[in-house]
Amino acid sequence: MPATSRSLSSLLATLLLLSLSGCDDDPKPSPPDAGPYVWDGTYTELADPGDWIDPGAPYAPCTFDSANAGTTACEELSRFNVSQCDRDALAAIPQEGIYQGIVRNEITLRDGGVRVLSTDLTWNLQGEDAGTMFGQPLLQRDTQGGDFALVGQLPVTSSSFAVVGCKRPAPHIITGCIATCRRGAFVRMSTFEAHRVAKSGEPESSGGLTLLAEHRAALGQAVDVHVTKGHAYVVSLRHRDQPGGLTVFDVSNPRAPLLKTSISLEGNNDWNGVGSKGNALYIAGNGTGTLVYDISQPGNPVFIRLMPSGDYGTHTVLVDGNRLYTMGITTHVYDLTDPLNPTLLTVISLPEDAAGGGSHDAFLYEQRLYISNSFGGYAVVDVSNLDDVRVLGRYLRPDQSFAHHSAVGTFGGKTIAFEGGEMSASHVRVLDVTDPAHIVKMGEFRMRQVTSMHNLLLRGNLLYVAWYQEGLRVLDVSNPTQPRQVAHYQTYREEDPGRGDSNLEGAFGLTIPGDGRVYVADSSRGLLIFEEL
């Protein structure tokens, strides 16, 4: 289903503001294949360290001289002390590649203590004299002869950054130091670990996950896909100079999807989620609301109406029976007795919405709505009686990281939620939500800390995860305390058109409509069709 609710650049800017206030070479082996297992319902409650796991020490031994730092401090590379770094290893680093990094920040508190938190770091080296950092052109670049130095900026936050490599613990991993300045003033020196994300050391696929076909979307950056009436409806966000919108494919022959049409409305084409009921297609429009299209002719959608939902608009949509749930800052619930003319029943607003929350996405299971409420945590809401909507419980992440998406089912007589986040180090949490007033973490599944997951779908004992730069991952969760990867397909390639240096690129959305296939929306490659396991 959904993608990020903001443009990628603004989301990175938000994370940087938070930080200022505060591989043939993946060192972790791929998880083993899962065997048959029937879970008996017992588990040990697990502590939750948050998304990012602090290594407990700086990533690299370089330092930065901040004494008498003036307005150009982050451009004065001579301030870095790299005497303990490995110039020979740095000299062997290829002069290209897209890197995702995680920054370890130590922030001194007023009481003399130190708070450690992480932020993201991204760069794209497109050639010896080019490159970007955080989506902006580099100001300086020196990456030859044992030096590795990049200077970039993010105008939206009035910030500049100097990145200096120090060590190369594996062929496609770099550690080093980063100095941050804001409005001409030095803020802090931190350390980082960055991976060339397309070089994970894995084969392209495993577990028999077979790619049948792919077709680029006609508009923007593909982020979600929905399949009905033998057609795939791919929605796209605006991207660079391209408008977003809807691309429609006839997928009656899954090995040869046929482009039927594309739609982009003037002033309303940043589309992020999609669903349907009968002859009605519902599209989530960022900043506007929910668009309704008539798909009685599946290859030729006809616009019917826009249902506004406030300044934020609609981020995702969920159809269940005769109800449509649209998520934005709040959750709007509509009656679908007449699918082409939804009738508003109620608006669900969580208490924490005004303090960093926002209904990013939701999952319905046994008359309970599981709301991924952005920075406001994960909430369980009783929607059996819309005249008496009740919040039954919440799961608050210890690091207040971003709650993005979930899937819920019954295992071992218990109600289990597979809950996922977004941004670097996000991963699958397994939660016992049988008693929503006392939600317990009982398992997890992680990939590289420098990448972000996105959407997930539960089919029986298999959990399918669209994991941005890690591609499509399939986990056996028959023992939910120990999710195990049984198949994968790496959709992310550096050479794909439109790849940038955002950590929110790659496999975005997915759907499994029951026709024996898995449909994935990849930001660059568009629609990908796989055989369902």
C-alpha positions in Angstrom: 0.0 0.0 0.0 1.3 3.4 1.1 4.5 5.4 0.8 5.8 8.3 2.7 3.4 11.1 3.3 5.8 13.9 2.5 8.1 14.5 -0.3 11.4 12.6 0.3 13.4 15.8 0.6 11.0 17.3 3.2 11.1 14.1 5.2 14.9 14.2 5.2 14.7 17.8 6.3 12.5 16.9 9.2 14.9 14.2 10.4 17.8 16.6 10.2 16.0 19.2 12.2 15.3 16.5 14.9 19.0 15.6 14.9 20.0 19.2 15.4 17.8 19.3 18.5 18.9 16.5 19.5 27.7 -5.8 -0.1 29.4 -8.7 -0.7 30.0 -7.1 2.5 27.0 -7.2 4.8 28.6 -8.2 8.1 25.4 -10.1 9.0 24.7 -13.4 7.2 21.4 -13.9 5.5 18.8 -15.5 7.9 18.5 -19.3 7.4 15.5 -20.8 5.7 12.6 -21.6 8.0 11.3 -25.2 8.4 7.8 -26.3 9.3 6.8 -25.3 12.9 3.6 -25.1 14.9 3.8 -22.5 17.6 2.4 -23.4 21.0 1.7 -19.8 22.1 4.5 -19.4 24.6 7.1 -16.7 24.4 9.5 -14.6 26.5 8.8 -10.9 26.6 11.5 -8.9 24.9 12.9 -5.5 25.7 12.7 -3.0 22.9 15.9 -1.0 22.3 14.3 1.0 19.6 14.9 1.0 15.8 18.6 1.8 15.9 21.0 -0.2 18.1 23.8 1.9 19.4 27.2 0.2 18.8 28.3 1.7 22.2 31.2 3.7 20.7 32.0 6.0 17.8 32.0 4.4 14.4 35.5 5.8 13.6 38.5 7.3 15.4 38.7 10.5 13.5 38.1 13.9 15.3 37.3 17.5 14.4 38.9 20.6 15.8 35.9 22.9 16.7 37.9 25.6 18.5 37.2 29.0 17.2 35.0 27.5 14.5 33.7 30.3 12.2 31.0 30.4 9.6 33.0 28.2 7.2 33.9 25.5 9.7 32.1 22.7 7.8 34.1 23.6 4.7 37.5 23.5 6.4 38.5 19.9 5.9 41.8 20.5 7.6 40.0 20.6 10.9 39.6 16.8 10.7 42.2 14.7 12.4 42.5 11.5 10.3 45.9 10.3 11.7 44.3 7.0 12.9 42.5 6.4 9.5 43.4 3.9 6.8 44.3 5.9 3.6 45.3 2.8 1.6 41.8 1.2 2.2 40.1 4.5 1.3 42.1 4.8 -1.9 40.6 1.5 -3.1 37.0 2.8 -2.8 35.3 2.9 -6.2 34.6 6.3 -7.5 30.8 5.7 -7.8 27.9 4.3 -5.9 24.8 5.2 -3.9 25.4 5.1 -0.1 23.1 5.0 2.8 24.5 5.8 6.2 23.6 6.1 9.8 25.1 8.8 12.0 25.9 8.4 15.7 25.3 11.7 17.5 26.4 12.4 21.1 24.5 15.3 22.5 25.6 16.9 25.8 22.7 17.6 28.1 22.3 20.5 30.5 22.8 18.2 33.5 26.1 17.0 32.1 24.9 13.7 30.8 25.1 12.6 27.2 22.2 11.5 24.9 23.1 9.3 22.0 20.8 9.3 18.9 21.0 8.4 15.3 20.2 10.3 12.0 20.5 9.4 8.4 23.2 10.1 5.9 23.0 9.7 2.1 25.1 10.4 -0.9 25.3 9.4 -4.6 28.6 9.6 -6.4 27.7 9.7 -10.1 31.2 10.3 -11.5 34.5 11.8 -10.6 33.3 15.4 -10.8 29.6 14.9 -9.7 27.5 13.7 -6.9 24.8 14.6 -4.4 24.2 14.5 -0.7 20.7 14.6 0.8 19.5 15.1 -2.8 21.6 18.4 -3.3 24.7 18.9 -5.4 27.9 18.4 -3.6 29.9 21.6 -2.8 33.2 19.8 -2.5 34.4 16.3 -3.4 37.8 14.8 -2.9 37.7 11.0 -3.2 41.0 10.0 -4.7 44.5 9.0 -3.5 43.5 8.0 0.0 41.3 11.0 0.7 37.6 10.7 1.1 35.9 14.0 1.7 32.4 15.3 0.7 30.9 18.7 1.6 27.1 19.1 1.1 24.2 21.3 2.1 20.5 21.1 2.8 19.1 24.6 2.1 15.7 23.9 3.6 17.3 23.6 7.1 20.1 26.1 6.5 22.6 23.3 7.2 25.9 22.2 5.7 27.8 19.0 6.3 31.4 17.8 5.9 31.9 14.1 5.6 35.3 12.5 5.9 36.0 8.8 5.5 38.3 7.0 7.9 38.0 3.2 7.7 36.8 0.6 5.3 35.7 -2.4 7.4 34.4 -4.2 4.3 34.7 -3.5 0.5 31.4 -1.6 0.3 31.3 -0.1 3.8 32.8 3.2 4.9 33.1 4.6 8.4 34.1 8.2 9.3 33.2 11.5 10.8 30.7 14.2 9.9 30.6 17.8 11.0 27.3 19.6 11.0 26.8 23.4 10.8 23.6 25.3 10.9 23.1 28.9 9.9 26.9 29.4 9.7 27.5 28.0 13.2 29.2 24.7 14.1 26.7 22.3 15.8 28.6 19.0 16.4 31.0 16.4 15.1 29.5 12.9 14.8 30.6 9.5 13.4 28.9 7.4 10.8 28.8 4.0 9.0 27.7 4.0 5.4 26.9 1.1 3.0 26.8 1.0 -0.7 23.3 -0.3 -0.5 23.1 -2.2 -3.8 26.1 -4.3 -2.7 24.7 -6.5 0.0 26.6 -9.6 -0.9 23.4 -11.6 -1.7 22.3 -13.2 -5.0 19.5 -11.3 -6.8 16.9 -13.8 -5.5 16.4 -16.8 -3.4 13.7 -19.3 -2.3 12.2 -19.6 -5.8 10.7 -16.1 -5.9 10.3 -15.6 -9.6 10.0 -12.3 -11.4 7.4 -12.7 -14.2 7.5 -9.2 -15.7 8.0 -5.6 -15.0 6.9 -2.3 -16.6 7.9 1.3 -15.7 5.1 3.6 -14.5 4.3 6.4 -16.8 4.3 9.0 -14.1 6.5 10.1 -11.2 7.7 7.7 -8.5 5.7 4.5 -8.2 4.7 3.9 -4.6 1.6 1.7 -4.4 -0.3 -0.9 -6.5 -3.8 -2.4 -6.3 -5.1 -5.2 -8.6 -8.8 -5.7 -9.5 -10.7 -6.6 -12.6 -7.6 -8.0 -14.3 -5.9 -4.6 -14.1 -3.1 -3.2 -11.9 -3.5 0.4 -10.7 -0.1 1.9 -9.8 -0.1 5.3 -8.1 2.9 7.7 -8.0 4.2 10.6 -6.1 5.6 13.7 -7.8 9.3 13.2 -8.3 11.8 15.8 -9.4 10.3 17.4 -12.5 7.7 14.7 -13.1 4.1 14.9 -11.9 2.7 11.9 -10.1 -0.7 10.2 -10.8 -2.1 6.8 -11.9 -0.8 4.3 -14.4 -3.1 1.5 -15.4 -1.9 -1.9 -16.7 -3.9 -4.9 -18.1 -2.3 -7.8 -16.3 -4.5 -10.6 -17.6 -1.3 -11.9 -19.1 1.1 -11.5 -16.0 4.2 -12.1 -18.2 3.3 -9.2 -20.5 1.5 -6.3 -18.6 0.0 -4.0 -21.1 -0.1 -0.2 -20.4 -3.6 1.0 -20.9 -3.6 4.7 -19.7 -2.1 7.2 -17.3 -3.9 10.0 -15.4 -2.4 13.1 -13.8 -4.6 16.0 -12.6 -3.4 19.6 -12.6 -2.7 20.6 -9.0 -3.6 17.2 -7.6 -1.2 14.4 -8.7 0.8 13.5 -5.6 -0.9 10.2 -5.1 0.2 7.8 -2.4 -2.3 4.9 -1.8 -5.0 3.0 -3.7 -7.9 0.5 -3.1 -11.2 -0.4 -4.6 -14.7 -1.8 -4.1 -16.9 -2.9 -7.0 -16.6 -0.3 -9.8 -15.1 2.3 -7.5 -11.3 3.1 -7.2 -10.1 5.1 -4.2 -6.9 7.0 -4.4 -5.1 8.8 -1.5 -4.1 12.3 -2.5 -1.5 14.0 -0.4 -2.6 17.5 0.6 -6.0 17.1 -1.0 -8.1 14.1 0.0 -9.6 10.9 -1.4 -10.3 10.7 -5.1 -13.0 8.4 -6.4 -12.8 7.0 -9.9 -15.3 4.8 -11.8 -13.6 1.7 -13.2 -16.6 0.0 -14.7 -14.3 0.2 -17.8 -11.2 -1.0 -16.0 -8.7 0.3 -18.6 -10.3 3.8 -18.7 -10.9 5.2 -15.2 -13.4 8.2 -15.0 -13.0 10.8 -12.3 -16.2 11.0 -10.1 -15.4 13.2 -7.1 -12.8 14.4 -4.5 -13.5 13.9 -0.8 -11.4 16.6 1.0 -9.8 15.6 4.3 -8.0 18.7 5.5 -4.8 20.4 4.7 -2.8 17.2 5.1 -5.0 15.3 2.7 -5.2 11.5 2.6 -2.1 9.4 2.9 -3.5 5.8 2.6 -6.8 4.1 2.1 -8.2 0.8 3.4 -11.4 -1.0 2.2 -13.0 -3.6 4.4 -16.5 -4.8 3.5 -18.8 -1.8 3.3 -16.4 0.6 5.0 -13.7 2.8 3.6 -11.0 4.1 6.0 -8.9 7.0 4.8 -5.9 8.0 6.8 -4.4 11.4 7.2 -3.9 13.4 10.4 -7.1 11.7 11.4 -9.0 8.6 10.1 -12.2 9.2 8.1 -14.7 6.3 8.0 -17.1 6.1 5.1 -20.1 3.8 4.3 -19.7 2.1 0.9 -23.3 0.9 0.3 -23.0 2.9 -2.9 -19.3 2.5 -3.7 -19.2 5.4 -6.1 -20.7 7.7 -3.5 -19.1 7.1 -0.1 -21.0 8.6 2.9 -19.0 9.9 5.8 -19.8 8.0 9.0 -17.3 9.4 11.5 -13.8 10.8 12.0 -11.4 9.1 14.4 -8.9 11.4 16.1 -6.4 9.9 18.5 -5.3 12.0 21.6 -1.7 12.2 20.5 -2.4 13.4 17.0 -1.6 17.0 18.0 1.8 16.0 19.4 3.6 14.2 16.6 0.9 11.6 15.7 -1.0 11.2 12.6 -2.9 8.3 11.1 -0.2 7.1 8.6 -1.8 3.7 7.9 -4.2 1.2 9.4 -5.1 -2.5 9.4 -8.5 -3.9 10.4 -8.9 -7.2 12.2 -11.8 -8.6 14.1 -13.5 -5.1 14.4 -10.4 -3.6 15.8 -8.5 -0.9 13.8 -4.7 -1.0 14.2 -3.5 2.5 13.5 0.2 3.2 12.8 0.1 6.7 14.2 3.5 8.1 12.9 5.5 9.4 15.8 2.5 8.9 18.1 3.0 5.1 18.3 0.8 2.1 17.4 -2.8 2.3 18.6 -5.6 -0.3 18.8 -9.1 1.1 18.4 -12.4 -0.7 18.8 -14.6 0.3 15.7 -17.4 -2.3 16.2 -19.7 0.7 17.2 -18.8 3.9 15.4 -21.0 5.8 17.8 -18.7 4.6 20.6 -15.1 4.4 19.2 -12.7 3.5 22.0 -8.9 3.4 22.1 -8.1 0.0 23.7 -4.3 0.5 24.0 -1.1 1.7 22.5 2.5 0.6 21.9 4.9 3.4 22.3 8.4 2.9 20.8 11.2 3.9 23.3 12.9 6.1 20.7 9.7 7.6 19.4 10.5 6.3 16.0 8.0 6.3 13.1 5.1 3.8 13.2 4.3 3.1 9.6 2.4 -0.1 8.8 1.2 -3.5 10.3 -0.5 -6.8 9.6 -2.4 -8.8 12.2 -3.4 -12.4 12.5 -4.1 -15.3 15.0 -1.2 -17.6 15.9 -1.2 -20.1 18.8 -4.6 -18.8 20.0 -3.2 -15.3 20.4 -3.7 -12.1 18.3 -0.3 -11.2 16.9 0.7 -7.9 15.1 3.6 -7.7 12.8 4.4 -4.0 13.1 6.8 -2.0 10.9 8.4 1.4 10.9 10.1 3.7 8.4 13.5 5.4 8.2 16.9 3.8 8.8 17.1 0.8 11.1 13.3 0.3 11.0 12.4 -3.4 11.1 9.5 -5.9 11.8 8.4 -6.0 15.5 6.3 -8.9 16.5 3.7 -7.9 19.2 1.2 -9.8 21.3 -1.9 -7.6 21.0 -4.3 -10.0 22.5 -4.7 -7.6 25.4 -4.4 -4.2 23.8 -4.0 -2.6 27.2 -0.8 -4.6 27.7 1.0 -5.0 24.3 4.1 -7.1 24.6 7.1 -7.4 22.2 7.8 -11.1 21.5 10.0 -11.1 18.4 11.6 -9.1 15.6 13.3 -9.4 12.2 16.0 -6.9 11.1 18.0 -6.2 8.0 20.9 -3.7 7.7 20.6 -0.7 10.0 21.2 1.7 7.1 18.1 0.6 5.2 14.4 1.2 5.8 11.4 -1.2 5.5 8.1 0.0 4.2 5.0 -2.1 3.7 4.0 -5.6 4.7 1.3 -8.2 4.0 0.4 -11.4 5.9 -0.7 -14.4 3.9 -1.1 -17.5 6.1 2.3 -18.1 7.7 4.1 -16.0 5.2 4.9 -12.3 5.7 5.7 -10.4 2.6 7.7 -7.2 3.2 8.5 -4.4 0.7 11.9 -3.2 2.2 13.0 -0.3 0.1 16.7 -1.0 -0.9 16.5 -4.6 0.4 13.7 -5.3 -2.2 11.0 -7.9 -1.5 11.5 -10.1 1.5 9.4 -13.2 2.4 9.4 -14.4 6.1 8.0 -17.6 7.5 6.2 -16.5 10.7 4.7 -19.8 11.7 6.7 -19.4 14.9 6.1 -15.6 15.3 8.8 -15.3 18.0 11.4 -16.2 15.4 10.5 -14.8 11.9 12.8 -16.4 9.3 13.5 -15.3 5.7 12.5 -18.0 3.2 12.8 -16.0 0.0 13.8 -12.6 -1.4 14.2 -10.7 -4.6 16.5 -7.6 -4.7 14.6 -5.0 -6.8 17.0 -2.2 -6.1 19.8 -1.5 -8.7 22.0 1.6 -8.9 21.7 1.7 -12.6 17.9 2.0 -12.7 16.7 5.4 -14.1 15.8 8.0 -11.4 17.7 6.5 -8.5 18.9 9.1 -6.1 20.4 9.3 -2.7 17.3 9.1 -0.6 16.9 6.4 1.9 13.3 6.1 0.8 13.7 4.4 -2.6 13.2 0.9 -3.9 10.4 -1.4 -3.1 7.5 0.7 -1.7 4.1 -1.0 -2.0 2.8 -4.5 -2.6 -0.5 -6.4 -3.0 -1.4 -10.0 -3.2 -4.9 -10.2 -4.7 -5.3 -14.0 -4.7 -4.6 -14.6 -8.3 -1.4 -16.5 -7.5 0.9 -13.5 -8.0 2.6 -10.8 -5.9 2.6 -7.2 -7.3 5.2 -4.8 -6.2 5.6 -1.0 -6.8 9.2 -0.1 -7.0 10.0 3.7 -7.1 12.1 3.4 -10.2 11.3 0.1 -11.9 7.5 0.6 -11.6 5.3 -2.5 -11.6 7.0 -5.8 -10.8 5.0 -9.1 -10.9 6.1 -12.2 -9.1 4.8 -15.7 -8.6 3.3 -16.1 -5.2 5.0 -18.7 -3.0 
